[in-house]
Amino acid sequence: MDATIEKALHTMLANWERMKKSHEDDAEDDANTFEASFYQLMETIRKWYGRLEPKPESLDEALLLPDLAEVMDQMPGEIILNFETELELIVDGQTRVEDEKYD
């Protein structure tokens, strides 16, 4: 796996685990930290994807790439749909507007 994707993935996964174990006092901060790390992972994937030649033409083709298949294997089930939605935007050459992120 690409080293920058791997690092961003591990950060996101650590923040996911921290968020799941949050106490009430820390829950909002931990959720915000996780969200930021999720979108940092997606931005890292966007930059990596931009360097691919040829680029997959669909989400299904992109998910067959070894690096992205490995990310999917490690992705918590609860956020796979979010990951696929963001990846589809990347494949389609679109960028999510800041206020359209998941709440």
C-alpha positions in Angstrom: 0.0 0.0 0.0 1.1 3.5 -0.7 2.9 4.8 2.4 1.0 8.1 2.6 -2.4 6.3 2.4 -1.3 3.7 4.9 -0.3 6.5 7.4 -3.5 8.4 6.9 -5.5 5.1 7.2 -3.8 4.2 10.5 -4.4 7.7 11.9 -8.1 7.5 10.9 -8.5 4.0 12.4 -6.9 5.1 15.7 -9.2 8.1 15.9 -12.2 5.8 15.1 -11.2 3.5 18.0 -10.8 6.5 20.3 -14.2 7.9 19.3 -15.9 4.6 19.9 -14.5 4.5 23.5 -15.2 8.2 24.2 -16.6 9.4 27.5 -19.4 12.0 27.3 -17.0 14.9 28.1 -14.7 14.0 25.2 -17.2 12.6 22.6 -17.6 15.7 20.5 -13.9 16.4 20.3 -13.2 12.8 19.5 -15.9 12.7 16.8 -14.5 15.9 15.3 -10.9 14.5 15.3 -12.2 11.3 13.6 -14.1 13.2 11.0 -11.0 15.4 10.2 -8.8 12.3 9.9 -11.4 10.5 7.6 -11.4 13.5 5.2 -7.6 13.7 5.4 -7.5 10.0 4.3 -9.8 10.8 1.5 -7.7 13.8 0.4 -4.6 11.6 0.5 -6.4 9.1 -1.7 -7.5 11.9 -4.0 -3.9 13.0 -4.5 -2.7 9.4 -5.1 -5.6 8.7 -7.5 -4.7 11.8 -9.4 -1.3 10.3 -10.3 -2.7 7.0 -11.6 -2.5 6.3 -15.3 -4.8 5.0 -16.6 -7.5 5.9 -14.0 -10.3 3.5 -13.3 -13.6 4.6 -14.9 -15.9 3.5 -12.2 -16.1 3.0 -8.4 -16.1 -0.8 -8.9 -12.9 -0.6 -10.9 -11.3 1.7 -8.4 -12.1 -0.7 -5.6 -10.2 -3.5 -7.4 -7.0 -1.5 -7.2 -4.8 -3.3 -4.6 -4.2 -0.2 -2.5 -7.9 0.6 -2.3 -8.9 -3.0 -1.8 -6.6 -3.1 1.2 -8.1 0.1 2.6 -11.6 -1.4 2.2 -10.5 -4.5 4.1 -9.5 -2.4 7.1 -12.3 0.1 6.9 -14.9 -0.3 9.8 -18.2 -1.5 8.5 -20.0 1.5 9.8 -18.2 3.9 7.5 -17.8 1.8 4.3 -20.8 3.6 2.7 -19.2 7.0 3.5 -15.9 5.8 2.1 -17.5 4.5 -1.1 -19.4 7.7 -1.5 -16.3 9.8 -1.2 -14.3 7.5 -3.5 -17.0 7.7 -6.1 -16.7 11.5 -6.0 -12.9 11.1 -6.5 -13.5 8.7 -9.5 -16.0 11.2 -11.0 -13.6 14.1 -10.6 -15.8 15.9 -8.1 -15.0 17.6 -4.8 -17.4 17.6 -1.9 -18.4 21.1 -0.7 -17.3 21.6 2.9 -20.9 21.9 4.3 -22.0 18.8 2.6 -19.9 16.5 4.7 -21.7 13.9 6.9 -23.0 15.1 10.2 
